[in-house]
Amino acid sequence: MIPGDTPPAPAAAPTKAPVLLVDDEQAMLDVYQAALSQFFDVVTAPNTAEASRHLQQRTFKVVVVDQFMPGENGMDFLARVRGDHPRMQRVLVTGYMKPEVLLRGVMEAKLFRYLSKPVRMSEMVTVIQAAIVAHDATGAAS
């Protein structure tokens, strides 16, 4: 190395995409956190009120929400936040999906996908990765 030269800066580690997971069952949040943190920057919320606070504080590329929770259900939450976060991709997790609820999800919440319980973690990773690609593509189009 020539005196006065500075070594090149090390390449920055790739940043993990921010993903918000909402479920009223703490055990599920713990499983999601453990399984998905190696792939994504995971933030969890036990209800939609706390999820809304997280959405005010930072930007997420994907939100994954359980349908059946006390208070506001997942579909209502996704439909509500769609206006403020149109690029954020929305994924609903449910154990039972009536066709009219699915249609409402497509129309009102503009769901990226829905996942049926029990969800395999490999399937969730694949869906979230596809949602991140869709999120990033919406930025390139604008």
C-alpha positions as CSV (number, residue, x, y, z in Angstrom):
1,M,0.0,0.0,0.0
2,I,1.3,3.4,-0.9
3,P,1.7,5.8,2.1
4,G,-1.3,8.1,2.3
5,D,-3.6,5.6,0.6
6,T,-6.6,4.6,2.5
7,P,-8.0,1.1,2.3
8,P,-11.4,0.8,0.6
9,A,-14.3,0.9,3.0
10,P,-15.7,-2.6,3.8
11,A,-18.9,-3.4,1.9
12,A,-21.9,-2.6,4.0
13,A,-23.8,-5.6,5.2
14,P,-27.1,-5.9,3.3
15,T,-29.9,-4.6,5.4
16,K,-32.8,-6.8,6.3
17,A,-36.2,-5.7,5.1
18,P,-38.5,-4.4,7.9
19,V,-41.5,-6.6,8.5
20,L,-44.3,-6.1,11.0
21,L,-46.0,-9.2,12.5
22,V,-49.3,-8.8,14.4
23,D,-50.9,-11.6,16.4
24,D,-52.7,-11.7,19.7
25,E,-51.0,-15.0,20.7
26,Q,-47.6,-14.2,22.2
27,A,-46.5,-17.8,21.5
28,M,-47.1,-17.3,17.8
29,L,-45.2,-14.0,17.9
30,D,-42.3,-15.7,19.6
31,V,-42.2,-18.5,16.9
32,Y,-42.4,-15.9,14.1
33,Q,-39.7,-13.8,15.7
34,A,-37.3,-16.7,16.1
35,A,-37.9,-18.2,12.7
36,L,-38.0,-15.0,10.6
37,S,-35.4,-12.8,12.2
38,Q,-32.6,-14.5,10.3
39,F,-34.2,-13.2,7.1
40,F,-36.0,-10.0,8.0
41,D,-35.9,-7.1,10.5
42,V,-38.9,-8.3,12.5
43,V,-41.0,-6.2,14.7
44,T,-44.0,-7.7,16.5
45,A,-47.2,-6.4,18.0
46,P,-49.8,-8.2,20.1
47,N,-52.7,-6.1,18.8
48,T,-53.6,-3.6,16.1
49,A,-53.3,-0.6,18.4
50,E,-49.6,-1.4,19.0
51,A,-49.1,-2.2,15.4
52,S,-50.5,1.3,14.5
53,R,-48.0,2.9,16.9
54,H,-45.2,1.0,15.1
55,L,-46.5,2.2,11.8
56,Q,-46.3,5.8,13.0
57,Q,-42.7,5.4,14.1
58,R,-41.2,3.6,11.1
59,T,-41.8,2.3,7.6
60,F,-42.3,-1.4,6.9
61,K,-42.3,-3.2,3.6
62,V,-44.6,-5.9,4.7
63,V,-47.2,-6.4,7.4
64,V,-48.4,-9.9,8.3
65,V,-51.6,-9.9,10.5
66,D,-53.7,-12.6,12.0
67,Q,-57.4,-12.3,11.1
68,F,-59.1,-13.2,14.4
69,M,-58.0,-11.0,17.3
70,P,-59.9,-9.3,20.1
71,G,-60.8,-5.7,19.2
72,E,-60.0,-4.9,15.6
73,N,-59.6,-8.0,13.3
74,G,-56.8,-8.3,10.8
75,M,-58.8,-7.5,7.7
76,D,-60.3,-4.3,9.2
77,F,-56.8,-3.3,10.3
78,L,-55.3,-3.9,6.8
79,A,-58.1,-2.0,5.1
80,R,-57.6,0.9,7.5
81,V,-53.9,1.2,7.1
82,R,-53.9,0.8,3.3
83,G,-54.6,4.5,2.7
84,D,-51.6,5.7,4.9
85,H,-49.2,3.0,3.7
86,P,-50.2,2.1,0.1
87,R,-46.8,0.6,-0.8
88,M,-46.6,-1.6,2.3
89,Q,-47.6,-5.1,1.2
90,R,-50.4,-6.7,3.3
91,V,-50.6,-10.4,4.2
92,L,-53.5,-11.9,6.2
93,V,-53.1,-15.2,8.2
94,T,-56.3,-17.1,9.0
95,G,-57.5,-20.5,10.0
96,Y,-60.8,-20.0,8.1
97,M,-61.5,-17.9,5.1
98,K,-65.0,-17.4,3.8
99,P,-65.1,-16.5,0.1
100,E,-66.8,-13.2,0.8
101,V,-64.1,-12.3,3.3
102,L,-61.4,-13.1,0.8
103,L,-63.2,-10.9,-1.8
104,R,-63.4,-8.1,0.7
105,G,-59.7,-8.5,1.3
106,V,-58.9,-8.1,-2.3
107,M,-61.2,-5.1,-2.8
108,E,-60.7,-3.1,0.5
109,A,-57.4,-4.2,1.9
110,K,-55.7,-4.9,-1.4
111,L,-54.1,-8.0,0.1
112,F,-50.9,-9.2,-1.4
113,R,-51.6,-12.7,-0.2
114,Y,-53.4,-14.7,2.5
115,L,-52.0,-17.7,4.3
116,S,-54.1,-20.5,5.8
117,K,-53.2,-21.9,9.2
118,P,-51.3,-23.8,10.0
119,V,-48.6,-21.9,8.1
120,R,-45.3,-23.5,7.3
121,M,-42.5,-21.1,8.1
122,S,-40.9,-21.9,4.7
123,E,-44.2,-20.7,3.0
124,M,-44.2,-17.6,5.2
125,V,-40.6,-16.7,4.2
126,T,-41.4,-17.2,0.5
127,V,-44.5,-15.1,0.7
128,I,-42.8,-12.3,2.6
129,Q,-39.8,-12.3,0.2
130,A,-42.3,-12.0,-2.7
131,A,-44.1,-9.2,-0.9
132,I,-40.8,-7.3,-0.5
133,V,-40.1,-7.7,-4.2
134,A,-43.6,-6.3,-4.9
135,H,-43.0,-3.4,-2.5
136,D,-39.7,-2.5,-4.1
137,A,-41.2,-2.7,-7.6
138,T,-43.9,-0.2,-6.6
139,G,-41.1,2.3,-5.7
140,A,-39.4,1.8,-9.1
141,A,-42.6,2.5,-10.9
142,S,-43.3,5.8,-9.3
